């Protein structure tokens, strides 16, 4: 219970100094239970990790992680974005090498320094991004790199692939080319690739992220067959209902730490959510009361599909107001990007409307009929910081002035106007304290934080009326993050409608006036940033399909009914929600005033107190413990989860 | 018998392109766009001719070595010369991760210059090209016209193209090589040594391309001045790669088409069609025109199989995120 919080890892650096000491338990209790069993076990564990630590630069991805995998079990590895799940597994698969710690396979210590080594120990990982040669057939991909000494004969390979597929219930044509396959078929090839090499330990990194529910249940059937066959499987996921449906045990990671390993049978969605998101960390972000809020953007029934034909936006409805920050929370890839790009006119949704109220004229404009350029001219600005940071918005080899000019190159006759952009670049560098030798330094040479300041600063400089900032603090240190938060707050006070897409729930809860939760392309709730709890938002982010369908009539009222302090969850689908949403959206409404808007710190302390009343139950979740009623939203949802499992 | 002459001559010159394109296809299958082929063919020719010059000193009527050995040594010297150029290219493009287009063009400029330097040196020694050419014919060549046109190297070129085709499509090594060119990250993850495949394919490919240069200077043209036009042959070879859709067995047919179009201008007068020199030269551009036509057709049909290797021209290095 110690300095766990000091070793946290997150893309968005939190002010570590502010983390209250001793409120993140390591959850060692359940582990001790298991260690007794281990003593009794004669058979060594399939895989054992001891004290694994991995650091990237200043970010600690994993810290002293212990993990056990038994023979013939399915272990779910659960955790938020950036909790270090994939990093940990990459070390087992030989992609990364741990800084510290030991790995044991079948009780023997092993050194895994390359994927080849992993294969040697019969460990195979199925990555989220498929590593397949598009032009090759399934069998060609499967046999690629296999050195079994046998003569290369594609017909024999086809036959063996077919046999393995039959054994586990895969449906596949070994001769089919990868580029003709669907995503789930490609995944099948990846799994077969690992099985063909004789892997006994399979690691699947978010295998269901790309699958439809039907495909997921097919995959699970296959996984169960593998388990019966004696394979040990680790499945990385953050979908709770899937964890409950497929796994025998669940290992929870939070901010690089192993929080607990629990038996799935004794877990519920809510108990897992709590372990996953942990307790709220108080941040000192100034959050002013919104004033003069006006409707700026109304999105109604927005739906769309991605290139693979999967639905990425499903009936998204919300309103963004000038003078407030609307946060968007969700697991990575839940449709955040498509939503913002749809508003910016880059992504073309299949249905729905996006109505923008021009603050200059007051007229309602349908953005779907406008080009990205026209939308920009209306004052809608998008600054999207992708995972590689530079990918979108800035040209790495050009200097700051030139990058600023990317937004003004249409002005000027024949020769471009370089004077104004240069002035603006100077302003950005001065105001945002961008650390750069001079304006002529290529943006690529700047550090990540400074690049992001240029990106966000340029968009803000154009005096937008709707500012969308996606992951603006991704990878930034604390001070730079705060600089960005302050920028967003300034914009809000200036009456700009700010949409902030973030990864860190603590930041979202401390910065945003309202938080829209998006889950697999659907809005699962819009909550008040001042009263919402981390668990509540975390639950909305991860809750299963079944609950989602049922929540209109069951889950949400329960939230409201069970605890007056709990956030009010809105269901955009339900009839009376529109009114509720409007009411809640407008903080000036009487209902909101009745609920006194306490200073941010106090508000966020409330759930913390609630949790500390029943700490052991909530966080250790020892088998058999009743779900604590005192915690904010831990009313049992077992009825739903069981429905999800059926 | 003009028509037969035309066809045989087309076949013969086509083999120049066949060597070049087979070599380039092997290189490109590893993901290397080697635009240094014209320079490499020149260097190949220069090394082969230099070897011949040593073995057949000026004024000797009967050299010390038997003709078959002379031919083999000349071929080896050529392959070594081309291979060295391939090694240099690989070092720049793989190890130093330089831009492939720039590296390739630099190799062509460097190779062409060096070729001129070597040949200028050989000129003063007075190599007997006519004599050397006879060594590249089969001993029984005088029996038919066809064999007078087509020597050992014509058959060797076709054989290399066929063998390359089989290796690329039917063997484990070929599968790995294609994987490297399509998706080096995938190949790397599968435990294939990407760097080794890239080096080997480029060196072997360049060696084969070098043979095209030697064939053109010694066998097809049989004259010292031919080295001045080797570069043009190199560019046509690169065009033939596109025409053949990166398949060596198609380039056997394609090389004949290219050869026929390339010499068509010279044969038109003997077919009874009077054309001036300018038109004759214009006709020589026909291979490029058909390449563009092929490009247009394949782009419209847009079949994945007819596209260049997916990571062609892209340097690969394992990223440490």
Interface residues (C-beta under 8 A of the other chain):
Chain A: X56 X114 X115 X116 X119 X131 X132 X133 X134 X135 X136 X140 X141 X143 X144 X145 X146 X147 X152 X177 X179
Chain B: X170 X171 X172 X175 X176 X178 X179 X182 X183 X185 X186 X187 X189 X190 X191 X192 X304 X305 X310 X321
